[in-house]
Amino acid sequence: MNKSQVEIFMLMVREGSVHFVSQRLSIAPSLITTSVCALENELGFNLIKRGRNIRKVILTEKGHAFYRLAPELLRLLNAIADIRAGIKQPGKSFPPGKIISSAPRKYWAILK
């Protein structure tokens, strides 16, 4: 699961249709559908109801539950990305902790 899948799902629910999301993001409707299907596959349940005559987005019961949790999930995914970026960026401090190293006895006095 990645941030963009969750963001696309949330936008699809707010906009009410795949068509409006594809226009807003300037991407093909098939990419919206593929993203939501991948999210559903990873979660192991359907988020939206599908059918021939369904034109607007209708959430399943689990879809409603996921939608309520999605903002917090996005916040956590962003925090994880920030942590990852902070560790990789030069000049940023590393997380606190001990570094344990070994050295021959003759160097102990120098290292103290």
N, C-alpha and C positions, 0 to 999 in steps of 0.2 A: 504494500500500500504506500502510495506517495501523496505528497501535498496536493499535487495538481488533480489527482483523482477525487480527493475529498472536496477540493474547491469547485471542481466542475459539477459534482453531485449537488453541492449546496446551491450553486448558481442555477442549476436546472430546476431545483425545487422552488426557488424564489421566482424565477422567470416563468415557470409553469410549462415550458416546452423546450424540446431539443432545438427546434428551429430558432427561437429567440436567443438561445445560448450560442449557437453556431454563428449567428449574425453578430452578436456582441463581442465574441472572441475572434471573429474572422477565421474560423476553422470549419472544416466539413462536418456536417451532422453525423456522419459515420464515425468520426473520431470521438465525438461526444459519447455516442452509444458504446463504442469500444472501451472507452475509459470507464464508464459506469459498469459495464459487464465485467471488466477486469477487477474492479473493486468488489462487485458482488461475488465473483469467484473466489477472491481472497478471503472475504468474510464468511463465505459458505451459506449465504442466504440472499434472496431477492430483496432489493430495496424498492423497486417500483413494479407496479402491475403492468402487464403487457397484454395486448389483445388487438384484434383487427380494427375495432371501432374506437380505440382509445387514442385520442389526439393530444390530450394534455397529460402532464405528469401526475400520476396518482400513486402515492406511497403505500407500501404494504405496512402492516403493523410494526414489523421490525425496521422498515425504512423510516417510520416516524421516530422510533427509539434512537436509531443511528443519527438521524438529523438533529435531534436534541443534543446528542453528545458530540457532534461534529465540530462545533466551535472550540470546545476544550481539546479535542484531538488535534485540531490544527495548531492550537497554541503550543501543545506539547511537541508536535513535529517541528515547529519553528524553533522552539527552545533547543531541541536536539541538533538542528542544523546550525544554530548559533554556537553551541558547544563545539561541534565538529569544526566549524570555521575558525573559532578562536584558538583551537589547538594547532591548526595548520598554518595560521597566519604568522609571519615573522614579526618579532617585537611584542607579541602577546605573551602574557605570563602563562605558565603551565599550571595545571591543577596542583594544589598543595599535596604533599606526601613525602615519604622518605625514599631516598635512593640508597640502596645497599650495594656495596661494591667490595670486592676482595683484593688484597694486595699482600705481597710478601712482608714478613715481619720487619725486615730491614727498612721499609718505608713508613712504618707506623708513626714514628716520631715526626717525620716530615708532614704527614697528613693531619696530625692533631691540631 
